[in-house]
Amino acid sequence: MTNSTTVDLVDENIESSLEMRYPFSQPISKIKLKPSSLAPLKVFCDQVWEREIKSGVKDATLAYGEQLVGMNYSEIDIRQPLNESGLTSTIAKLALTYLNASPILLNSQKPLVFQDLSFVGAWANLSLPDYDYNPIHMHPNCLLTTVGYLEVPDWQKMLKSQSKEKVVKSGFLRGQPGSMFVLSDTIAESSPFSSSVETVIPAAGDYYIFPATMKHGVYPYPNGYGVRKSFVVNITLNKQGFGKTKIPSHILNNSFGYRG
């Protein structure tokens, strides 16, 4: 059984407690964002993607895909709508709660605050059916990966259809098509002590936080069940923030986006 704890937060953009799950040694956190708080971001993304699909031309001013390994129809920069909607502040609060509850922070007298954070990338993904996917990867030069969902395929309809065909295509019973899988550091395919794979089957509004060094990916999904629209925000600490942690200097100098 996976251990978990919850943390209550007060924020106008969230509608649930922050759940901290420990399928591995590092926690994977989940919270539900209010539809009203995500609406401006979704409208922004949908308008861009509708233009791109209709014209067949990607918006060069927002293009983010060249920096990514994923094979998605479109990946666009969303820093402006995040700031304008107030979601940046909410995401910062969630990241601080996650970090201040983690073993990385050993000095309770110096909790991390907003001024210790650095946002190092924010983009939204439009993943179309039958092909789009993200290979196994991790996010370099940052401390945390955060993933939110604006729209997802109809998982229940997909599962029901697969069951009727009596053939489990793409391993859907393991939650693979269109969902996200997160890998542990365990090399063995199975272990009596720890799970090696955590599958995330998201709903619209779900928001996840986990260490950027955790490898993860997304399988393609079949047509006829809707589309997958997600967004990602990479977060790290600035020099002041890292100074409050107990991360060894030799590790800081090689990862997490640290600039000493």
Stockholm file with secondary structure:
# STOCKHOLM 1.0

chainA/1-260         MTNSTTVDLVDENIESSLEMRYPFSQPISKIKLKPSSLAPLKVFCDQVWEREIKSGVKDATLAYGEQLVGMNYSEIDIRQPLNESGLTSTIAKLALTYLNASPILLNSQKPLVFQDLSFVGAWANLSLPDYDYNPIHMHPNCLLTTVGYLEVPDWQKMLKSQSKEKVVKSGFLRGQPGSMFVLSDTIAESSPFSSSVETVIPAAGDYYIFPATMKHGVYPYPNGYGVRKSFVVNITLNKQGFGKTKIPSHILNNSFGYRG
#=GR chainA/1-260 SS CCEEEEECCCCTTBCSCEEEEESSSSCEEEEEBCHHHHHHHHHHHHHHHHHHHHHSCCCTTTBCGGGCCCBCSEEEECHHHHHHHTHHHHHHHHHHHHHHTSTTCCCTTSCCCGGGEEEEEEEEEEECTTTCBEEEECCCSCSEEEEEEEECCCHHHHHHHHHHTTCCGGGGGGTCBTSEEEECSCCSSCCSSCCSEEEECCCTTEEEEEETTSCEEEBCCCSSSCCEEEEEEEEEECHHHHTTSCCCHHHHTTSTTCCC
#=GC SS_cons         CCEEEEECCCCTTBCSCEEEEESSSSCEEEEEBCHHHHHHHHHHHHHHHHHHHHHSCCCTTTBCGGGCCCBCSEEEECHHHHHHHTHHHHHHHHHHHHHHTSTTCCCTTSCCCGGGEEEEEEEEEEECTTTCBEEEECCCSCSEEEEEEEECCCHHHHHHHHHHTTCCGGGGGGTCBTSEEEECSCCSSCCSSCCSEEEECCCTTEEEEEETTSCEEEBCCCSSSCCEEEEEEEEEECHHHHTTSCCCHHHHTTSTTCCC
//
